[in-house]
Amino acid sequence: MQDLLEYGKPQRLDVSHGALGPVVRRAVAACTALAESSGVWIREELADDLPPIPMDQSRIQQVFQNLIDNAIQHSPRGKSVTITANRSGSGRNEMIEISFSDQGTGFREEDLPRLFEPFFTRRRGGTGLGLSIVHRILEQHDGDIVARNGANGGAMITVRLPLVRESAAEPARV
């Protein structure tokens, strides 16, 4: 029900420049109990040279928590979820790429184009809104998200956030 309320309500962003590492660590901390009860490890591999980026830290933490939770839920006991963050691109196209990988069965190929559609889910009891909300938040940050299957199996979702926002003159968007 919370996802439905969240999806239907316009959100204003409270954007400021901030470091991504602490946001990732808060998201991991919020997911630790689920990981422990599922017998799944969470590994962080964040580059040392990540600059501050313009973001609404609480909304980006929400994105990361959702993606980590999903990865944990699809990981077999004894396996790990890996979070990596690196710089990519150059100039006005410079981004930070944050990837969330699990060692589960991966995505069905036919589902990949629909993963971010509202109400699409394969999980019993799921609302199908979590990834739609994630997608919307990232669009508000001039970022994007891509889902694919990992080369060695499992799922990988990559979030890209710009170092410079196109809508920088507009500090908060609905």
C-alpha positions as CSV (number, residue, x, y, z in Angstrom):
1,M,0.0,0.0,0.0
2,Q,2.9,2.4,0.8
3,D,4.3,1.9,-2.7
4,L,0.9,2.8,-4.2
5,L,0.7,6.0,-2.1
6,E,4.3,6.8,-3.0
7,Y,3.7,6.3,-6.7
8,G,0.6,8.5,-6.9
9,K,2.1,11.4,-5.0
10,P,4.3,14.0,-6.8
11,Q,7.6,14.5,-5.0
12,R,9.7,17.6,-4.7
13,L,13.4,17.0,-4.5
14,D,15.7,18.6,-1.9
15,V,18.9,18.7,-4.0
16,S,22.3,19.4,-2.6
17,H,25.8,18.3,-3.5
18,G,26.8,15.3,-1.4
19,A,29.1,12.3,-1.3
20,L,27.6,9.1,-2.6
21,G,29.5,6.7,-0.3
22,P,27.6,7.6,2.9
23,V,24.3,7.3,1.0
24,V,25.3,3.8,-0.1
25,R,26.4,2.9,3.4
26,R,23.1,4.1,4.9
27,A,21.2,2.0,2.3
28,V,23.3,-1.1,3.1
29,A,22.7,-0.6,6.8
30,A,19.0,-0.4,6.3
31,C,19.1,-3.7,4.4
32,T,21.5,-5.6,6.7
33,A,18.8,-7.4,8.7
34,L,17.2,-8.8,5.6
35,A,20.6,-9.8,4.3
36,E,21.5,-11.6,7.5
37,S,18.1,-13.4,7.8
38,S,18.5,-14.5,4.1
39,G,22.1,-15.7,4.6
40,V,23.3,-13.2,1.9
41,W,26.5,-11.0,2.1
42,I,26.6,-7.4,0.9
43,R,29.8,-6.3,-0.6
44,E,30.6,-2.6,-1.4
45,E,33.3,-1.8,-4.0
46,L,33.2,2.0,-4.3
47,A,35.9,3.9,-6.2
48,D,38.0,6.2,-4.1
49,D,37.7,9.2,-6.5
50,L,33.9,9.6,-6.5
51,P,33.2,13.4,-6.4
52,P,30.1,14.9,-4.7
53,I,27.1,14.9,-7.0
54,P,23.8,16.9,-7.0
55,M,21.1,14.7,-5.4
56,D,18.3,14.5,-3.0
57,Q,20.1,12.1,-0.6
58,S,17.0,10.6,1.0
59,R,15.5,9.8,-2.4
60,I,18.7,8.3,-3.7
61,Q,19.0,6.3,-0.5
62,Q,15.4,5.0,-1.2
63,V,16.5,4.0,-4.7
64,F,19.5,2.1,-3.4
65,Q,17.6,0.4,-0.6
66,N,15.0,-0.8,-3.1
67,L,17.6,-2.2,-5.5
68,I,19.6,-3.9,-2.6
69,D,16.4,-5.4,-1.2
70,N,15.4,-6.8,-4.6
71,A,18.9,-8.2,-5.1
72,I,18.9,-9.9,-1.6
73,Q,15.4,-11.4,-2.3
74,H,16.7,-13.0,-5.5
75,S,20.0,-14.3,-4.1
76,P,20.5,-17.8,-2.9
77,R,21.6,-18.3,0.7
78,G,25.4,-18.1,1.0
79,K,25.8,-15.9,-2.0
80,S,26.5,-12.1,-2.2
81,V,25.1,-8.9,-3.5
82,T,27.8,-6.6,-4.9
83,I,27.5,-2.8,-5.1
84,T,30.1,-1.1,-7.3
85,A,30.4,2.6,-8.0
86,N,32.8,4.2,-10.6
87,R,33.1,7.4,-12.7
88,S,32.4,7.1,-16.4
89,G,32.2,9.5,-19.4
90,S,33.8,12.9,-19.6
91,G,33.0,16.6,-19.6
92,R,29.2,17.3,-19.4
93,N,28.6,13.6,-19.9
94,E,30.5,12.5,-16.9
95,M,28.5,10.2,-14.7
96,I,28.7,8.0,-11.7
97,E,27.6,4.5,-12.4
98,I,26.4,2.4,-9.5
99,S,25.8,-1.3,-10.2
100,F,23.9,-3.8,-8.0
101,S,24.6,-7.4,-8.9
102,D,23.2,-10.6,-7.4
103,Q,24.0,-14.3,-8.0
104,G,20.4,-15.4,-8.5
105,T,18.7,-16.7,-11.6
106,G,18.7,-13.3,-13.4
107,F,15.9,-11.8,-15.4
108,R,13.8,-13.5,-17.9
109,E,14.8,-11.9,-21.3
110,E,11.1,-11.2,-22.1
111,D,10.7,-9.2,-18.8
112,L,13.7,-6.8,-19.4
113,P,11.7,-4.2,-21.4
114,R,8.9,-4.2,-18.8
115,L,10.8,-4.1,-15.5
116,F,10.2,-0.4,-14.9
117,E,6.6,-0.3,-15.9
118,P,4.1,0.4,-13.2
119,F,2.4,-2.7,-11.7
120,F,4.7,-5.2,-13.6
121,T,5.8,-7.9,-11.2
122,R,6.6,-11.6,-11.1
123,R,6.8,-11.7,-7.3
124,R,3.8,-13.1,-5.4
125,G,2.5,-10.3,-3.2
126,G,4.5,-7.6,-4.9
127,T,2.8,-4.4,-6.1
128,G,5.0,-3.9,-9.2
129,L,5.7,-0.3,-8.2
130,G,9.1,-0.5,-6.5
131,L,11.2,-0.3,-9.8
132,S,8.7,2.2,-11.2
133,I,9.3,4.5,-8.3
134,V,13.1,4.0,-8.6
135,H,12.8,4.9,-12.3
136,R,10.8,8.0,-11.6
137,I,13.3,9.2,-8.9
138,L,16.2,8.7,-11.2
139,E,14.5,10.6,-14.0
140,Q,14.0,13.5,-11.6
141,H,17.8,13.5,-11.0
142,D,18.5,13.5,-14.8
143,G,19.8,9.9,-14.3
144,D,18.9,6.6,-15.8
145,I,18.7,2.9,-15.0
146,V,19.5,-0.2,-17.0
147,A,18.8,-3.8,-16.2
148,R,20.5,-6.8,-17.7
149,N,21.7,-10.3,-16.9
150,G,25.3,-10.6,-15.7
151,A,27.9,-12.3,-17.8
152,N,28.3,-15.1,-15.2
153,G,24.6,-15.3,-14.3
154,G,22.5,-13.3,-11.9
155,A,20.9,-9.9,-12.4
156,M,22.7,-6.6,-12.7
157,I,21.0,-3.2,-12.4
158,T,23.1,-0.1,-13.2
159,V,22.1,3.4,-12.1
160,R,23.8,6.4,-13.8
161,L,23.7,9.8,-12.1
162,P,25.2,12.9,-13.7
163,L,27.9,15.0,-12.1
164,V,26.1,18.0,-13.6
165,R,22.4,18.1,-13.8
166,E,20.7,19.4,-17.0
167,S,18.1,21.0,-14.8
168,A,20.6,22.6,-12.4
169,A,18.9,25.9,-12.7
170,E,15.8,24.2,-11.3
171,P,16.8,23.0,-7.8
172,A,13.6,21.1,-7.2
173,R,11.4,19.3,-9.6
174,V,8.0,17.8,-9.2
